[in-house]
Amino acid sequence: MNTGIFTKYGNRKYLTASEVEHFISATRKYSIEVRAFCLVMAFTGCRISEALSLTTDSIDFVSEQVVIRCLKKRGRTIFRAIPLPSNVIKILKRWFDQRPANKPTCYGHGVE
């Protein structure tokens, strides 16, 4: 298993600071839901599947962190608490406040 920062073909597995800045800037033209999803991805480094499994209960607004269940741990249940910048917390809060009451999850498929 290759756990380094490069693939077996020598490609980077990460974005540079400049690439992250461009990615974050590009989110401004999308809906708040898409922007929130992209910002969580950018600031946590989580996998797409991990971000999709987040629920509203995954966000702790008081401590300004998100709790992510690691999905690639071969049967073990592991959670990571990752701090988020205040501006990302504000965007998540604004999005949650705008959503209809019948949409209980962040990005997933209706299971809270």
N, CA, C and O atoms as CSV, one atom per row, in Angstrom:
chain,resi,resn,atom,element,x,y,z
A,1,MET,N,N,0.844,-1.179,0.000
A,1,MET,CA,C,0.000,0.000,0.000
A,1,MET,C,C,0.890,1.243,0.000
A,1,MET,O,O,1.802,1.357,0.819
A,2,ASN,N,N,0.626,2.161,-0.908
A,2,ASN,CA,C,1.403,3.384,-1.027
A,2,ASN,C,C,0.737,4.471,-0.191
A,2,ASN,O,O,-0.349,4.938,-0.533
A,3,THR,N,N,1.388,4.880,0.912
A,3,THR,CA,C,0.812,5.908,1.769
A,3,THR,C,C,1.582,7.221,1.693
A,3,THR,O,O,1.363,8.118,2.506
A,4,GLY,N,N,2.468,7.333,0.734
A,4,GLY,CA,C,3.258,8.545,0.592
A,4,GLY,C,C,2.471,9.671,-0.046
A,4,GLY,O,O,1.264,9.565,-0.263
A,5,ILE,N,N,3.179,10.756,-0.342
A,5,ILE,CA,C,2.516,11.921,-0.922
A,5,ILE,C,C,2.530,11.893,-2.443
A,5,ILE,O,O,2.038,12.820,-3.087
A,6,PHE,N,N,3.095,10.825,-3.026
A,6,PHE,CA,C,3.100,10.656,-4.481
A,6,PHE,C,C,2.514,9.303,-4.842
A,6,PHE,O,O,2.636,8.342,-4.082
A,7,THR,N,N,1.874,9.231,-6.006
A,7,THR,CA,C,1.360,7.958,-6.492
A,7,THR,C,C,2.534,7.109,-6.974
A,7,THR,O,O,3.670,7.580,-7.031
A,8,LYS,N,N,2.253,5.878,-7.313
A,8,LYS,CA,C,3.323,5.018,-7.817
A,8,LYS,C,C,3.852,5.505,-9.162
A,8,LYS,O,O,4.887,5.030,-9.630
A,9,TYR,N,N,3.143,6.459,-9.791
A,9,TYR,CA,C,3.584,7.031,-11.064
A,9,TYR,C,C,4.280,8.378,-10.884
A,9,TYR,O,O,4.660,9.018,-11.864
A,10,GLY,N,N,4.449,8.810,-9.622
A,10,GLY,CA,C,5.148,10.052,-9.347
A,10,GLY,C,C,4.282,11.293,-9.328
A,10,GLY,O,O,4.803,12.405,-9.247
A,11,ASN,N,N,2.966,11.128,-9.403
A,11,ASN,CA,C,2.051,12.278,-9.357
A,11,ASN,C,C,1.740,12.654,-7.903
A,11,ASN,O,O,1.657,11.785,-7.035
A,12,ARG,N,N,1.571,13.953,-7.647
A,12,ARG,CA,C,1.222,14.400,-6.302
A,12,ARG,C,C,-0.178,13.936,-5.916
A,12,ARG,O,O,-1.065,13.850,-6.765
A,13,LYS,N,N,-0.373,13.638,-4.637
A,13,LYS,CA,C,-1.686,13.283,-4.106
A,13,LYS,C,C,-2.328,14.462,-3.383
A,13,LYS,O,O,-3.342,14.293,-2.705
A,14,TYR,N,N,-1.762,15.628,-3.517
A,14,TYR,CA,C,-2.234,16.785,-2.774
A,14,TYR,C,C,-2.248,18.008,-3.678
A,14,TYR,O,O,-1.683,17.992,-4.771
A,15,LEU,N,N,-2.898,19.067,-3.212
A,15,LEU,CA,C,-2.905,20.340,-3.929
A,15,LEU,C,C,-1.882,21.269,-3.278
A,15,LEU,O,O,-1.663,21.213,-2.068
A,16,THR,N,N,-1.269,22.109,-4.078
A,16,THR,CA,C,-0.376,23.130,-3.525
A,16,THR,C,C,-1.226,24.229,-2.885
A,16,THR,O,O,-2.437,24.277,-3.100
A,17,ALA,N,N,-0.607,25.101,-2.110
A,17,ALA,CA,C,-1.330,26.207,-1.479
A,17,ALA,C,C,-2.005,27.081,-2.538
A,17,ALA,O,O,-3.138,27.521,-2.344
A,18,SER,N,N,-1.332,27.329,-3.631
A,18,SER,CA,C,-1.889,28.127,-4.715
A,18,SER,C,C,-3.105,27.440,-5.342
A,18,SER,O,O,-4.109,28.093,-5.630
A,19,GLU,N,N,-3.015,26.146,-5.549
A,19,GLU,CA,C,-4.142,25.396,-6.117
A,19,GLU,C,C,-5.346,25.417,-5.170
A,19,GLU,O,O,-6.489,25.528,-5.614
A,20,VAL,N,N,-5.083,25.310,-3.866
A,20,VAL,CA,C,-6.169,25.371,-2.881
A,20,VAL,C,C,-6.826,26.753,-2.919
A,20,VAL,O,O,-8.051,26.859,-2.881
A,21,GLU,N,N,-6.019,27.803,-2.994
A,21,GLU,CA,C,-6.564,29.165,-3.081
A,21,GLU,C,C,-7.452,29.330,-4.314
A,21,GLU,O,O,-8.535,29.908,-4.227
A,22,HIS,N,N,-7.002,28.830,-5.445
A,22,HIS,CA,C,-7.800,28.910,-6.673
A,22,HIS,C,C,-9.102,28.108,-6.542
A,22,HIS,O,O,-10.163,28.556,-6.976
A,23,PHE,N,N,-9.007,26.946,-5.954
A,23,PHE,CA,C,-10.172,26.100,-5.739
A,23,PHE,C,C,-11.197,26.829,-4.859
A,23,PHE,O,O,-12.385,26.864,-5.181
A,24,ILE,N,N,-10.732,27.408,-3.754
A,24,ILE,CA,C,-11.615,28.124,-2.841
A,24,ILE,C,C,-12.238,29.331,-3.541
A,24,ILE,O,O,-13.434,29.583,-3.395
A,25,SER,N,N,-11.446,30.067,-4.288
A,25,SER,CA,C,-11.965,31.227,-5.027
A,25,SER,C,C,-13.039,30.817,-6.023
A,25,SER,O,O,-14.037,31.518,-6.191
A,26,ALA,N,N,-12.838,29.693,-6.676
A,26,ALA,CA,C,-13.794,29.223,-7.681
A,26,ALA,C,C,-15.140,28.857,-7.061
A,26,ALA,O,O,-16.157,28.877,-7.755
A,27,THR,N,N,-15.169,28.524,-5.776
A,27,THR,CA,C,-16.431,28.126,-5.140
A,27,THR,C,C,-17.402,29.285,-5.001
A,27,THR,O,O,-18.600,29.063,-4.826
A,28,ARG,N,N,-16.916,30.509,-5.072
A,28,ARG,CA,C,-17.772,31.688,-4.853
A,28,ARG,C,C,-18.895,31.811,-5.880
A,28,ARG,O,O,-19.915,32.442,-5.605
A,29,LYS,N,N,-18.721,31.219,-7.049
A,29,LYS,CA,C,-19.745,31.357,-8.084
A,29,LYS,C,C,-20.814,30.263,-8.035
A,29,LYS,O,O,-21.712,30.240,-8.877
A,30,TYR,N,N,-20.725,29.363,-7.065
A,30,TYR,CA,C,-21.673,28.257,-6.961
A,30,TYR,C,C,-22.644,28.467,-5.807
A,30,TYR,O,O,-22.486,29.385,-5.002
A,31,SER,N,N,-23.645,27.607,-5.742
A,31,SER,CA,C,-24.640,27.673,-4.667
A,31,SER,C,C,-23.956,27.485,-3.318
A,31,SER,O,O,-22.837,26.979,-3.240
A,32,ILE,N,N,-24.639,27.896,-2.269
A,32,ILE,CA,C,-24.069,27.772,-0.926
A,32,ILE,C,C,-23.838,26.302,-0.564
A,32,ILE,O,O,-22.895,25.985,0.161
A,33,GLU,N,N,-24.689,25.409,-1.062
A,33,GLU,CA,C,-24.525,23.982,-0.784
A,33,GLU,C,C,-23.237,23.459,-1.401
A,33,GLU,O,O,-22.468,22.761,-0.740
A,34,VAL,N,N,-23.001,23.791,-2.653
A,34,VAL,CA,C,-21.773,23.355,-3.340
A,34,VAL,C,C,-20.562,24.002,-2.689
A,34,VAL,O,O,-19.538,23.353,-2.474
A,35,ARG,N,N,-20.687,25.282,-2.378
A,35,ARG,CA,C,-19.557,25.997,-1.762
A,35,ARG,C,C,-19.202,25.380,-0.413
A,35,ARG,O,O,-18.024,25.175,-0.123
A,36,ALA,N,N,-20.194,25.081,0.410
A,36,ALA,CA,C,-19.952,24.471,1.719
A,36,ALA,C,C,-19.252,23.121,1.556
A,36,ALA,O,O,-18.292,22.821,2.267
A,37,PHE,N,N,-19.737,22.318,0.621
A,37,PHE,CA,C,-19.127,21.008,0.368
A,37,PHE,C,C,-17.659,21.167,-0.027
A,37,PHE,O,O,-16.790,20.481,0.511
A,38,CYS,N,N,-17.388,22.065,-0.962
A,38,CYS,CA,C,-16.013,22.271,-1.443
A,38,CYS,C,C,-15.104,22.793,-0.343
A,38,CYS,O,O,-13.951,22.376,-0.242
A,39,LEU,N,N,-15.613,23.704,0.484
A,39,LEU,CA,C,-14.803,24.248,1.562
A,39,LEU,C,C,-14.482,23.188,2.613
A,39,LEU,O,O,-13.362,23.139,3.122
A,40,VAL,N,N,-15.451,22.345,2.937
A,40,VAL,CA,C,-15.176,21.242,3.870
A,40,VAL,C,C,-14.095,20.338,3.296
A,40,VAL,O,O,-13.179,19.928,4.010
A,41,MET,N,N,-14.199,20.027,2.012
A,41,MET,CA,C,-13.174,19.199,1.360
A,41,MET,C,C,-11.801,19.881,1.412
A,41,MET,O,O,-10.798,19.245,1.735
A,42,ALA,N,N,-11.768,21.163,1.096
A,42,ALA,CA,C,-10.494,21.886,1.029
A,42,ALA,C,C,-9.827,22.005,2.394
A,42,ALA,O,O,-8.606,21.886,2.494
A,43,PHE,N,N,-10.606,22.238,3.442
A,43,PHE,CA,C,-10.013,22.495,4.751
A,43,PHE,C,C,-9.834,21.255,5.621
A,43,PHE,O,O,-9.162,21.316,6.651
A,44,THR,N,N,-10.427,20.131,5.220
A,44,THR,CA,C,-10.257,18.913,6.020
A,44,THR,C,C,-9.369,17.887,5.337
A,44,THR,O,O,-8.731,17.071,6.003
A,45,GLY,N,N,-9.327,17.924,4.009
A,45,GLY,CA,C,-8.578,16.894,3.291
A,45,GLY,C,C,-9.287,15.555,3.281
A,45,GLY,O,O,-8.679,14.531,2.968
A,46,CYS,N,N,-10.570,15.553,3.622
A,46,CYS,CA,C,-11.301,14.288,3.670
A,46,CYS,C,C,-11.590,13.769,2.261
A,46,CYS,O,O,-11.509,14.507,1.279
A,47,ARG,N,N,-11.922,12.503,2.192
A,47,ARG,CA,C,-12.320,11.888,0.927
A,47,ARG,C,C,-13.731,12.352,0.568
A,47,ARG,O,O,-14.502,12.759,1.437
A,48,ILE,N,N,-14.051,12.286,-0.707
A,48,ILE,CA,C,-15.399,12.661,-1.155
A,48,ILE,C,C,-16.439,11.829,-0.415
A,48,ILE,O,O,-17.446,12.368,0.042
A,49,SER,N,N,-16.211,10.529,-0.290
A,49,SER,CA,C,-17.172,9.659,0.391
A,49,SER,C,C,-17.332,10.050,1.856
A,49,SER,O,O,-18.429,9.943,2.404
A,50,GLU,N,N,-16.259,10.499,2.495
A,50,GLU,CA,C,-16.347,10.938,3.890
A,50,GLU,C,C,-17.165,12.225,3.988
A,50,GLU,O,O,-17.981,12.376,4.897
A,51,ALA,N,N,-16.949,13.145,3.061
A,51,ALA,CA,C,-17.717,14.394,3.058
A,51,ALA,C,C,-19.197,14.111,2.785
A,51,ALA,O,O,-20.069,14.723,3.401
A,52,LEU,N,N,-19.476,13.195,1.872
A,52,LEU,CA,C,-20.866,12.862,1.551
A,52,LEU,C,C,-21.587,12.198,2.718
A,52,LEU,O,O,-22.814,12.254,2.801
A,53,SER,N,N,-20.835,11.572,3.619
A,53,SER,CA,C,-21.468,10.889,4.755
A,53,SER,C,C,-21.717,11.819,5.940
A,53,SER,O,O,-22.293,11.394,6.942
A,54,LEU,N,N,-21.293,13.086,5.845
A,54,LEU,CA,C,-21.503,14.024,6.950
A,54,LEU,C,C,-22.982,14.345,7.136
A,54,LEU,O,O,-23.749,14.416,6.175
A,55,THR,N,N,-23.356,14.535,8.383
A,55,THR,CA,C,-24.709,14.975,8.711
A,55,THR,C,C,-24.607,16.295,9.471
A,55,THR,O,O,-23.507,16.739,9.800
A,56,THR,N,N,-25.730,16.912,9.745
A,56,THR,CA,C,-25.710,18.152,10.515
A,56,THR,C,C,-25.107,17.924,11.900
A,56,THR,O,O,-24.525,18.840,12.481
A,57,ASP,N,N,-25.241,16.721,12.424
A,57,ASP,CA,C,-24.648,16.406,13.725
A,57,ASP,C,C,-23.124,16.314,13.662
A,57,ASP,O,O,-22.468,16.308,14.704
A,58,SER,N,N,-22.559,16.242,12.480
A,58,SER,CA,C,-21.105,16.145,12.320
A,58,SER,C,C,-20.397,17.480,12.553
A,58,SER,O,O,-19.183,17.516,12.753
A,59,ILE,N,N,-21.153,18.567,12.528
A,59,ILE,CA,C,-20.572,19.899,12.676
A,59,ILE,C,C,-20.795,20.392,14.100
A,59,ILE,O,O,-21.932,20.466,14.566
A,60,ASP,N,N,-19.709,20.729,14.789
A,60,ASP,CA,C,-19.800,21.307,16.126
A,60,ASP,C,C,-19.529,22.802,15.993
A,60,ASP,O,O,-18.382,23.227,15.853
A,61,PHE,N,N,-20.598,23.591,16.040
A,61,PHE,CA,C,-20.481,25.034,15.833
A,61,PHE,C,C,-19.809,25.740,17.001
A,61,PHE,O,O,-19.202,26.796,16.819
A,62,VAL,N,N,-19.909,25.175,18.193
A,62,VAL,CA,C,-19.307,25.796,19.372
A,62,VAL,C,C,-17.778,25.677,19.321
A,62,VAL,O,O,-17.067,26.661,19.526
A,63,SER,N,N,-17.286,24.477,19.049
A,63,SER,CA,C,-15.832,24.272,18.998
A,63,SER,C,C,-15.260,24.505,17.595
A,63,SER,O,O,-14.053,24.393,17.380
A,64,GLU,N,N,-16.148,24.831,16.644
A,64,GLU,CA,C,-15.765,25.107,15.251
A,64,GLU,C,C,-14.941,23.968,14.644
A,64,GLU,O,O,-13.824,24.156,14.162
A,65,GLN,N,N,-15.544,22.786,14.693
A,65,GLN,CA,C,-14.886,21.640,14.086
A,65,GLN,C,C,-15.906,20.696,13.472
A,65,GLN,O,O,-17.097,20.740,13.782
A,66,VAL,N,N,-15.408,19.851,12.603
A,66,VAL,CA,C,-16.229,18.831,11.977
A,66,VAL,C,C,-15.677,17.480,12.419
A,66,VAL,O,O,-14.464,17.292,12.515
A,67,VAL,N,N,-16.580,16.548,12.685
A,67,VAL,CA,C,-16.176,15.200,13.070
A,67,VAL,C,C,-16.436,14.293,11.874
A,67,VAL,O,O,-17.570,14.132,11.423
A,68,ILE,N,N,-15.358,13.709,11.378
A,68,ILE,CA,C,-15.434,12.880,10.175
A,68,ILE,C,C,-15.170,11.428,10.536
A,68,ILE,O,O,-14.199,11.104,11.220
A,69,ARG,N,N,-16.053,10.566,10.063
A,69,ARG,CA,C,-15.853,9.126,10.243
A,69,ARG,C,C,-14.982,8.637,9.091
A,69,ARG,O,O,-15.373,8.723,7.927
A,70,CYS,N,N,-13.810,8.130,9.420
A,70,CYS,CA,C,-12.897,7.621,8.395
A,70,CYS,C,C,-13.486,6.343,7.812
A,70,CYS,O,O,-13.819,5.414,8.548
A,71,LEU,N,N,-13.613,6.299,6.496
A,71,LEU,CA,C,-14.293,5.179,5.850
A,71,LEU,C,C,-13.350,4.111,5.310
A,71,LEU,O,O,-13.810,3.029,4.945
A,72,LYS,N,N,-12.062,4.372,5.246
A,72,LYS,CA,C,-11.132,3.396,4.662
A,72,LYS,C,C,-10.211,2.818,5.723
A,72,LYS,O,O,-8.991,2.844,5.564
A,73,LYS,N,N,-10.779,2.296,6.801
A,73,LYS,CA,C,-9.969,1.753,7.890
A,73,LYS,C,C,-10.207,0.261,8.107
A,73,LYS,O,O,-9.996,-0.257,9.204
A,74,ARG,N,N,-10.646,-0.421,7.057
A,74,ARG,CA,C,-10.802,-1.879,7.076
A,74,ARG,C,C,-11.576,-2.404,8.294
A,74,ARG,O,O,-11.088,-3.238,9.056
A,75,GLY,N,N,-12.790,-1.886,8.444
A,75,GLY,CA,C,-13.668,-2.404,9.480
A,75,GLY,C,C,-13.574,-1.696,10.825
A,75,GLY,O,O,-14.469,-1.851,11.656
A,76,ARG,N,N,-12.537,-0.939,11.060
A,76,ARG,CA,C,-12.416,-0.209,12.325
A,76,ARG,C,C,-13.195,1.105,12.218
A,76,ARG,O,O,-13.224,1.739,11.163
A,77,THR,N,N,-13.819,1.499,13.317
A,77,THR,CA,C,-14.520,2.776,13.337
A,77,THR,C,C,-13.607,3.817,13.961
A,77,THR,O,O,-13.270,3.740,15.142
A,78,ILE,N,N,-13.214,4.784,13.156
A,78,ILE,CA,C,-12.318,5.848,13.606
A,78,ILE,C,C,-12.941,7.188,13.230
A,78,ILE,O,O,-13.396,7.379,12.102
A,79,PHE,N,N,-12.956,8.104,14.180
A,79,PHE,CA,C,-13.472,9.445,13.953
A,79,PHE,C,C,-12.330,10.442,14.111
A,79,PHE,O,O,-11.462,10.285,14.969
A,80,ARG,N,N,-12.349,11.472,13.265
A,80,ARG,CA,C,-11.361,12.553,13.360
A,80,ARG,C,C,-12.112,13.858,13.577
A,80,ARG,O,O,-13.057,14.162,12.849
A,81,ALA,N,N,-11.695,14.632,14.578
A,81,ALA,CA,C,-12.250,15.972,14.796
A,81,ALA,C,C,-11.265,16.955,14.183
A,81,ALA,O,O,-10.102,17.018,14.584
A,82,ILE,N,N,-11.741,17.723,13.204
A,82,ILE,CA,C,-10.879,18.634,12.460
A,82,ILE,C,C,-11.407,20.057,12.611
A,82,ILE,O,O,-12.565,20.326,12.291
A,83,PRO,N,N,-10.562,20.973,13.097
A,83,PRO,CA,C,-10.992,22.367,13.219
A,83,PRO,C,C,-11.244,22.987,11.849
A,83,PRO,O,O,-10.553,22.676,10.878
A,84,LEU,N,N,-12.232,23.860,11.782
A,84,LEU,CA,C,-12.534,24.592,10.551
A,84,LEU,C,C,-12.383,26.086,10.808
A,84,LEU,O,O,-12.663,26.553,11.912
A,85,PRO,N,N,-11.945,26.839,9.807
A,85,PRO,CA,C,-11.868,28.294,9.974
A,85,PRO,C,C,-13.254,28.879,10.259
A,85,PRO,O,O,-14.268,28.337,9.819
A,86,SER,N,N,-13.284,29.968,10.986
A,86,SER,CA,C,-14.552,30.615,11.360
A,86,SER,C,C,-15.408,30.960,10.149
A,86,SER,O,O,-16.632,30.839,10.197
A,87,ASN,N,N,-14.762,31.395,9.053
A,87,ASN,CA,C,-15.553,31.758,7.869
A,87,ASN,C,C,-16.257,30.538,7.267
A,87,ASN,O,O,-17.358,30.669,6.731
A,88,VAL,N,N,-15.651,29.375,7.346
A,88,VAL,CA,C,-16.287,28.146,6.844
A,88,VAL,C,C,-17.456,27.769,7.755
A,88,VAL,O,O,-18.518,27.368,7.277
A,89,ILE,N,N,-17.257,27.898,9.056
A,89,ILE,CA,C,-18.342,27.630,10.012
A,89,ILE,C,C,-19.528,28.550,9.730
A,89,ILE,O,O,-20.677,28.111,9.773
A,90,LYS,N,N,-19.257,29.818,9.444
A,90,LYS,CA,C,-20.333,30.774,9.150
A,90,LYS,C,C,-21.092,30.380,7.888
A,90,LYS,O,O,-22.317,30.495,7.844
A,91,ILE,N,N,-20.383,29.920,6.868
A,91,ILE,CA,C,-21.034,29.485,5.622
A,91,ILE,C,C,-21.894,28.254,5.879
A,91,ILE,O,O,-23.019,28.167,5.388
A,92,LEU,N,N,-21.364,27.295,6.651
A,92,LEU,CA,C,-22.144,26.100,6.985
A,92,LEU,C,C,-23.402,26.490,7.770
A,92,LEU,O,O,-24.490,25.982,7.496
A,93,LYS,N,N,-23.253,27.372,8.726
A,93,LYS,CA,C,-24.399,27.814,9.528
A,93,LYS,C,C,-25.437,28.502,8.642
A,93,LYS,O,O,-26.634,28.247,8.776
A,94,ARG,N,N,-24.986,29.367,7.744
A,94,ARG,CA,C,-25.911,30.068,6.838
A,94,ARG,C,C,-26.642,29.070,5.941
A,94,ARG,O,O,-27.843,29.198,5.704
A,95,TRP,N,N,-25.910,28.082,5.448
A,95,TRP,CA,C,-26.536,27.068,4.598
A,95,TRP,C,C,-27.573,26.268,5.389
A,95,TRP,O,O,-28.689,26.052,4.916
A,96,PHE,N,N,-27.200,25.829,6.598
A,96,PHE,CA,C,-28.141,25.061,7.412
A,96,PHE,C,C,-29.394,25.865,7.717
A,96,PHE,O,O,-30.499,25.323,7.713
A,97,ASP,N,N,-29.225,27.165,7.982
A,97,ASP,CA,C,-30.368,28.016,8.294
A,97,ASP,C,C,-31.291,28.206,7.088
A,97,ASP,O,O,-32.484,28.459,7.261
A,98,GLN,N,N,-30.757,28.088,5.870
A,98,GLN,CA,C,-31.546,28.290,4.649
A,98,GLN,C,C,-32.252,27.029,4.173
A,98,GLN,O,O,-33.201,27.108,3.393
A,99,ARG,N,N,-31.804,25.877,4.630
A,99,ARG,CA,C,-32.360,24.627,4.118
A,99,ARG,C,C,-33.753,24.349,4.650
A,99,ARG,O,O,-34.087,24.742,5.768
A,100,PRO,N,N,-34.569,23.667,3.845
A,100,PRO,CA,C,-35.898,23.270,4.340
A,100,PRO,C,C,-35.757,22.281,5.498
A,100,PRO,O,O,-34.790,21.522,5.562
A,101,ALA,N,N,-36.713,22.297,6.396
A,101,ALA,CA,C,-36.666,21.428,7.576
A,101,ALA,C,C,-36.678,19.945,7.217
A,101,ALA,O,O,-36.237,19.122,8.019
A,102,ASN,N,N,-37.170,19.585,6.036
A,102,ASN,CA,C,-37.254,18.167,5.663
A,102,ASN,C,C,-35.970,17.645,5.018
A,102,ASN,O,O,-35.962,16.529,4.498
A,103,LYS,N,N,-34.885,18.422,5.040
A,103,LYS,CA,C,-33.587,17.958,4.532
A,103,LYS,C,C,-32.637,17.794,5.705
A,103,LYS,O,O,-31.895,18.720,6.033
A,104,PRO,N,N,-32.649,16.609,6.355
A,104,PRO,CA,C,-31.918,16.442,7.610
A,104,PRO,C,C,-30.400,16.292,7.492
A,104,PRO,O,O,-29.698,16.493,8.483
A,105,THR,N,N,-29.878,15.952,6.332
A,105,THR,CA,C,-28.458,15.674,6.262
A,105,THR,C,C,-27.693,16.771,5.535
A,105,THR,O,O,-28.275,17.624,4.865
A,106,CYS,N,N,-26.384,16.724,5.687
A,106,CYS,CA,C,-25.530,17.671,4.966
A,106,CYS,C,C,-25.545,17.335,3.479
A,106,CYS,O,O,-26.181,18.032,2.688
A,107,TYR,N,N,-24.856,16.282,3.105
A,107,TYR,CA,C,-24.676,15.952,1.699
A,107,TYR,C,C,-25.152,14.553,1.359
A,107,TYR,O,O,-25.333,14.223,0.187
A,108,GLY,N,N,-25.356,13.733,2.373
A,108,GLY,CA,C,-25.646,12.330,2.169
A,108,GLY,C,C,-27.034,12.058,1.648
A,108,GLY,O,O,-27.673,12.927,1.056
A,109,HIS,N,N,-27.487,10.865,1.868
A,109,HIS,CA,C,-28.713,10.397,1.242
A,109,HIS,C,C,-29.818,10.146,2.265
A,109,HIS,O,O,-30.439,9.083,2.253
A,110,GLY,N,N,-30.067,11.103,3.142
A,110,GLY,CA,C,-31.230,11.032,4.028
A,110,GLY,C,C,-31.060,10.261,5.302
A,110,GLY,O,O,-32.034,10.111,6.040
A,111,VAL,N,N,-29.888,9.759,5.612
A,111,VAL,CA,C,-29.688,9.017,6.860
A,111,VAL,C,C,-28.934,9.910,7.825
A,111,VAL,O,O,-27.841,10.387,7.519
A,112,GLU,N,N,-29.507,10.130,8.966
A,112,GLU,CA,C,-28.879,11.020,9.952
A,112,GLU,C,C,-28.202,10.190,11.001
A,112,GLU,O,O,-27.608,10.735,11.931
